């Protein structure tokens, strides 16, 4: 068991949050489907992972809220809402830019919308106003802070209970 614990702590298994694609520590389902599933037999570890699951659920609710807020502001445009949500989050949190083409709006390798140049410009203007919306900025910040807190939880609490369990065996 000590080898599995050591491997788990070194690997820091992760999964991605939906839509915003942020890496977070593996939760219960992720661990159940991995080579680390036996760690869930350690009660204190399982309890800490359940806390992680609760935080993940809270973050996913924030992501859903962000997606709804953005959808409400762009519902008159033909746009991929999940990719637009991803782009707005990353633009706000990481300062990345959009690429306006003569018939498309892109972010990184994602095509957010296609259409006439004037429609693309109009959408771009709406996105600019969304990125300045205090509620949107606040949601993005909360998602980032909460996802960072998952790693803090991993590094402080999960690491501690596994080290304690390893020392007992």
C-alpha positions, 0 to 999 in steps of 0.5 A: 500500500505504501508504494501506491500512496507514494505513487499517488502523491508523486503523480498527483492524478488530475481531471479537467473541470467541464467547459473551463478545462482547468486541471483539478485533483481527481475526485472519487469517480476519477480515483475509482476508475484508476490504479489508485482505487484501493486508496478509497479503502482508507477511511480518512482519505475517502473523507478528504476526497469527499470534501474535494468532491463537494468543492468540485460540485460548487465549482461546477455550479459556478461554471453553470451559472457563468455559462447561463449568464453568457448565454443570456447576453449572446442568445441572438448570435449563432455561437458555440456557448461552451467554447465561448464560456471557455474563451471568456473565462480564459480571456479574463483570467489569463489575458488571452485574445480573440482572433477576428477573421473575415468570416469567423471569430476564434479563440486559441484553436476554437472556432466560436462563431462563423458568419458575415464580418459585420456579425462577427464584429457585433459579437466581438463587441458583445464579448468585450462588454461581457468581459467587463461585466463585474458579475462575470468577472466575479464568477471567473475569479470564484472559479479560479479561487475555488479550483486553486483551493482544491490543490491546497486541499490536496497538498495539505489535507490529502497529503497529510492523511496519506502520510499518516496512513503510510506511517501507520503501516 
